Amino acid sequence: MSEAGATPGPAGSSEIHPVPFSFGIRVYWEDTDAGGVVYHASYVRFLERARTEWLRALGFGQRDLRESEDLVLVVRDMAIDFHKPARLDDELQVSVVLAERRSASLLITQQICRGEQVMVRAKVRVACLVASSFRPRPLPAWLAGGQ
């Protein structure tokens, strides 16, 4: 795995100088269809795991954020392009790059690769919400780049 994060900038900044984060995943039977090809919904789980580990690498677990800051990060929008199929036992790398910060959301770009081959590309808009009310809230300073 590589270091996670982005060069700090003001909230709402569209200028991000990303440092890619990468998380390794092996494909298991449970991830595939009867033919041993990764089922499309499994890719969504792979992407989610990598984003969760990216946050953890930044020092913030999702349960701790909910309990200590009454904050949750939720997927608001996702666009996925499937390029090539992954198969049983493949070793994949799932990248996370912070592409844009807005006042209450992030745009994250992700790729799932097998070696140098891109299998899946995704753009994920993550919204910041108050956990107890599910109402939008501003990004905390550590995520908005104001540390």
C-alpha positions in Angstrom: 0.0 0.0 0.0 1.1 3.5 -0.6 0.7 6.7 1.4 -2.7 8.3 1.3 -3.8 11.9 1.1 -3.6 15.0 -0.9 -1.8 18.3 -0.7 -3.9 20.5 1.6 -5.9 23.3 0.0 -8.9 25.4 0.9 -12.3 23.8 1.2 -14.1 23.9 -2.2 -10.7 23.9 -4.0 -10.7 22.2 -7.3 -6.9 22.2 -7.4 -5.9 18.9 -5.8 -2.4 17.5 -6.0 -3.2 13.9 -5.3 -1.0 11.2 -3.7 -2.5 7.9 -4.9 -3.5 5.3 -2.3 -3.5 1.6 -3.4 -5.2 -1.3 -1.7 -4.6 -5.0 -2.7 -7.5 -7.4 -3.1 -7.5 -11.1 -4.2 -10.6 -12.4 -6.0 -12.3 -15.2 -4.2 -15.2 -17.6 -5.2 -17.7 -15.4 -3.4 -16.7 -12.5 -5.7 -17.5 -14.4 -8.9 -20.3 -15.8 -11.0 -20.5 -19.5 -11.9 -17.9 -19.0 -14.6 -15.3 -17.6 -12.3 -15.6 -14.0 -13.6 -16.0 -11.2 -11.0 -19.6 -10.3 -10.6 -20.3 -6.6 -11.3 -21.5 -5.8 -7.8 -18.3 -7.2 -6.3 -16.4 -4.3 -7.9 -18.5 -1.9 -5.9 -17.4 -3.7 -2.7 -13.7 -3.6 -3.8 -14.0 0.2 -4.4 -15.6 0.7 -1.0 -13.0 -1.3 0.8 -10.2 0.8 -0.7 -11.9 4.1 0.2 -12.4 2.8 3.8 -8.7 1.8 4.0 -7.7 5.2 2.5 -9.6 6.9 5.4 -8.0 4.6 7.9 -4.5 5.4 6.4 -5.3 9.1 7.0 -6.0 8.1 10.7 -9.8 8.1 10.6 -11.9 5.0 11.0 -15.5 5.3 9.9 -17.0 4.0 13.2 -14.9 6.5 15.2 -16.0 9.4 12.9 -19.6 8.5 13.6 -19.2 8.1 17.3 -16.8 11.0 18.0 -17.8 13.6 15.4 -21.4 12.5 14.5 -20.2 12.3 10.9 -20.7 9.8 8.1 -19.4 9.8 4.5 -21.9 8.4 2.1 -21.8 7.7 -1.6 -24.0 10.2 -3.4 -23.2 9.3 -7.0 -21.0 6.8 -8.7 -20.1 6.2 -12.4 -18.3 3.0 -13.2 -16.7 2.0 -16.5 -16.0 -1.7 -16.9 -13.1 -2.3 -19.2 -11.9 -5.9 -18.7 -13.2 -8.8 -16.6 -11.3 -9.9 -13.5 -11.3 -13.6 -12.6 -11.0 -16.0 -9.7 -7.6 -15.8 -7.9 -6.6 -12.5 -9.6 -4.6 -10.1 -7.5 -6.0 -6.7 -8.0 -4.9 -3.2 -6.9 -7.6 -0.7 -6.1 -6.5 3.0 -6.2 -8.0 6.0 -4.5 -7.3 9.5 -5.6 -8.9 12.6 -4.2 -9.8 14.6 -7.3 -11.9 17.4 -5.9 -13.1 18.9 -2.6 -16.3 20.9 -2.3 -17.7 22.3 1.0 -19.6 19.2 1.9 -18.4 16.5 -0.6 -15.5 14.9 -2.2 -15.0 13.5 -5.7 -12.8 10.4 -5.7 -11.4 8.7 -8.7 -10.6 5.0 -8.5 -9.2 2.3 -10.7 -9.1 -1.5 -10.2 -6.1 -2.9 -12.0 -4.5 -6.3 -12.6 -0.9 -5.5 -13.1 -0.8 -2.7 -15.6 -4.2 -3.6 -17.1 -7.1 -1.3 -16.0 -10.1 -3.5 -15.3 -12.5 -0.8 -13.9 -12.5 3.0 -13.6 -14.9 4.8 -11.2 -15.8 8.3 -10.2 -17.4 8.5 -6.7 -19.0 11.6 -5.2 -19.0 11.2 -1.4 -21.2 13.5 0.7 -20.4 14.5 4.3 -23.5 14.1 6.6 -24.4 14.6 10.2 -24.8 10.9 11.3 -27.7 11.5 13.6 -29.9 13.4 11.1 -28.4 12.5 7.7 -28.3 16.2 6.8 -25.4 17.7 4.9 -22.6 19.2 6.9 -19.3 20.9 5.9 -16.2 18.7 5.6 -14.2 18.7 8.8 -10.9 20.7 8.6 -8.7 17.5 8.3 -10.6 16.4 5.2 -11.2 19.9 3.7 -7.4 20.5 3.7 -7.4 23.0 6.6 -5.2 21.0 8.9 
